Amino acid sequence: MKILCNGEARETAAGTRVADYLRQLGLDASSVVVECDGKILTREDYASHELHDGSVLELIRFVGGG
């Protein structure tokens, strides 16, 4: 299925959950804020929130610096 992630069209398997998608991208869920279809998800929702064809994701990563 096709989704839009940070403005880029991407392909992922049907039934993919947000947590699975983050793992596919090699991202640590504890350092990412996810907005899906205009709604900010809690980290607890990542494991249960299923992506659908046409889902729009915005992923924001926090990085430390000094």
C-alpha positions, 0 to 999 in steps of 0.5 A: 500500500502507499503512504506519505511519510514526511512528504515522500510517497512510500510503500509498505505492507498492508496491516503495518502498524506505526511501531513496525514502520518505525522499526523498518526505518531503523528509528527508535520509537522513544525518540520520535513523535508521530503525527498520522492523518493530522493526529499526534499519536501517543507512544502507547498507540504506536504498537496498535495504530494500523496504517492504511492506504493513503495514510499521511505520516509526519515523523519528528526526531529529537536529537541532542546536541551541545 
